Amino acid sequence: MWTLDEAQALVAQLEPVIPKLDYHSLLGGSVLHKGQSEDDLDLWFFPLNGYESNIPPVYDVLEAALGPLRPIRDSPDYKAGEPYYVKEMLMGSWMGKRVDLFIL
């Protein structure tokens, strides 16, 4: 189970680097709304300039923190349909728990 405290610890680990790549990180999903999640942690990343994205450096930072990343659509519980504004939907893990990543 994910808790809000654990989510904040992960975001605090990523936050010193992500803004230097001109991105902002955002917590979403059940952990934000309910304070916990049995399934996963949802993290969103969007370009600070609002339009142009440079995903490879963000991907590298996330993979360094979360291990190998794979597309969410490879998950057996993936529900078809991707929001048009999401450029990458990935999943990784932190402390043995699933993390879903949405990069705009």
Phi, psi and chi 1 to 4 in degrees:
 res  aa     phi    psi   chi1   chi2   chi3   chi4
   1 MET       -  139.4  174.3  169.9   40.5      -
   2 TRP   -92.1  139.8  -85.1   98.1      -      -
   3 THR  -116.5  163.9   66.2      -      -      -
   4 LEU   -61.9  -38.5 -174.2   56.3      -      -
   5 ASP   -61.8  -42.0  -72.5  -18.9      -      -
   6 GLU   -65.7  -41.7  -68.9  168.0  -31.4      -
   7 ALA   -60.8  -43.6      -      -      -      -
   8 GLN   -63.7  -35.9  -72.2  173.2  -35.3      -
   9 ALA   -64.4  -42.1      -      -      -      -
  10 LEU   -67.1  -45.5  175.1   54.8      -      -
  11 VAL   -61.2  -39.7  170.5      -      -      -
  12 ALA   -63.1  -31.8      -      -      -      -
  13 GLN   -70.8  -37.0  177.7 -177.5  -26.9      -
  14 LEU   -83.1  -30.9  -63.8  171.4      -      -
  15 GLU   -61.9  -31.2 -161.8   56.7   27.2      -
  16 PRO   -65.2  -22.6  -23.5   33.3      -      -
  17 VAL  -102.3  -42.8 -179.9      -      -      -
  18 ILE   -55.7  -46.9  -65.1  -65.1      -      -
  19 PRO   -62.5  -28.3  -23.4   34.0      -      -
  20 LYS   -67.1  -18.3  -67.9  177.2 -176.9  174.5
  21 LEU   -95.9   11.2  -59.1  173.6      -      -
  22 ASP    65.1   35.9  -68.9  -32.5      -      -
  23 TYR  -125.4  161.8  -91.2   78.1      -      -
  24 HIS  -124.8  143.6 -176.9   71.1      -      -
  25 SER  -105.5  148.4   56.9      -      -      -
  26 LEU  -141.8  132.1  177.5   78.9      -      -
  27 LEU   -86.6  138.2  174.9   63.1      -      -
  28 GLY  -142.3 -172.9      -      -      -      -
  29 GLY    75.3 -161.4      -      -      -      -
  30 SER   -62.5  -34.4  -64.6      -      -      -
  31 VAL   -62.3  -39.9  174.9      -      -      -
  32 LEU   -71.3  -46.0  174.7   64.3      -      -
  33 HIS   -81.6  -30.9  -60.4  -69.6      -      -
  34 LYS  -117.3   -9.5  -61.1  177.0 -176.1  175.2
  35 GLY    87.4   -2.1      -      -      -      -
  36 GLN  -166.7  164.3   64.1 -176.0   20.1      -
  37 SER  -150.1  136.3  172.1      -      -      -
  38 GLU   -77.3  -23.5  -66.0  -69.6  -27.4      -
  39 ASP  -100.4  -61.7  -58.8  -43.6      -      -
  40 ASP  -157.4  174.6   57.9   33.8      -      -
  41 LEU  -113.6  130.5  172.2   67.1      -      -
  42 ASP  -101.6  121.8  -66.3  -22.6      -      -
  43 LEU  -121.9  134.3  -65.6  178.7      -      -
  44 TRP  -114.6  145.6  -66.5   75.2      -      -
  45 PHE  -133.6  126.7  -59.4   88.5      -      -
  46 PHE  -135.0  149.2   61.7   91.8      -      -
  47 PRO   -66.4  136.4   12.2  -15.4      -      -
  48 LEU   -64.0  -29.9  -71.4  172.0      -      -
  49 ASN   -80.6   -5.9   65.4   15.5      -      -
  50 GLY    86.6  -17.7      -      -      -      -
  51 TYR  -128.7  -58.6  -60.9  103.1      -      -
  52 GLU   -84.0  134.9  -65.8 -177.2   30.8      -
  53 SER  -121.1  148.4   59.4      -      -      -
  54 ASN  -131.5   83.4 -174.2   13.0      -      -
  55 ILE   -70.5  -38.6  -66.9  174.3      -      -
  56 PRO   -51.5  -45.5  -30.3   38.3      -      -
  57 PRO   -65.1  -34.9  -19.3   29.7      -      -
  58 VAL   -65.5  -44.3  174.9      -      -      -
  59 TYR   -56.2  -45.4 -175.9   93.8      -      -
  60 ASP   -61.3  -42.9  -68.1  -16.3      -      -
  61 VAL   -65.1  -44.4  167.1      -      -      -
  62 LEU   -65.0  -40.8  -65.3  174.2      -      -
  63 GLU   -67.1  -35.5 -166.4  160.8   56.2      -
  64 ALA   -63.8  -35.5      -      -      -      -
  65 ALA   -85.2  -32.2      -      -      -      -
  66 LEU  -116.3    4.3  -55.2  173.5      -      -
  67 GLY    77.9 -168.3      -      -      -      -
  68 PRO   -56.9  134.2  -19.7   28.9      -      -
  69 LEU  -103.2  149.9  -56.9  176.1      -      -
  70 ARG  -140.7  157.7   60.5 -172.2 -178.8  125.1
  71 PRO   -62.7  138.7  -21.7   31.7      -      -
  72 ILE   -58.6  -34.2  -73.8  177.4      -      -
  73 ARG   -62.9  -14.2   67.8 -179.4   68.1   80.4
  74 ASP   -79.4  -10.8  -69.7   -8.8      -      -
  75 SER   -76.0  140.4  171.6      -      -      -
  76 PRO   -64.4  -21.2   12.0  -17.6      -      -
  77 ASP   -98.2   15.0   60.5  -12.1      -      -
  78 TYR   -66.5  132.2  170.6   68.2      -      -
  79 LYS  -102.0  123.1  -63.4  175.0 -175.4  130.8
  80 ALA   -55.1  148.9      -      -      -      -
  81 GLY   110.7  122.5      -      -      -      -
  82 GLU  -121.2  132.4  -61.7  176.3   15.0      -
  83 PRO   -58.2  138.9  -18.1   27.6      -      -
  84 TYR   -61.2  -25.1   69.9   91.8      -      -
  85 TYR   -87.6   -6.9   48.4   83.1      -      -
  86 VAL   -91.2  122.4  175.6      -      -      -
  87 LYS   -86.4  -33.8  -66.2 -169.8  172.6   61.8
  88 GLU  -138.3  133.9  -68.2  -76.6  -17.4      -
  89 MET  -122.7  109.3  -68.3 -178.3   10.2      -
  90 LEU  -126.5  164.3  -56.2  165.1      -      -
  91 MET  -137.1  147.8   60.8 -175.7 -177.3      -
  92 GLY  -144.3 -163.0      -      -      -      -
  93 SER  -145.4  152.5   65.9      -      -      -
  94 TRP  -139.4  124.0 -170.0   69.0      -      -
  95 MET    54.6   37.3  -62.4  176.4   51.3      -
  96 GLY    77.1    8.4      -      -      -      -
  97 LYS  -114.5  144.8  -60.4  176.3 -174.8 -174.8
  98 ARG   -70.9  138.9  179.7  172.5  161.0  169.7
  99 VAL  -126.5  124.3 -177.9      -      -      -
 100 ASP   -98.8  132.7  -71.5   -8.2      -      -
 101 LEU  -120.6  129.8  -52.6  162.6      -      -
 102 PHE  -122.2  112.5  -55.8   91.7      -      -
 103 ILE  -108.7  122.7  -55.0  174.3      -      -
 104 LEU   -93.0      -  -52.1 -176.5      -      -
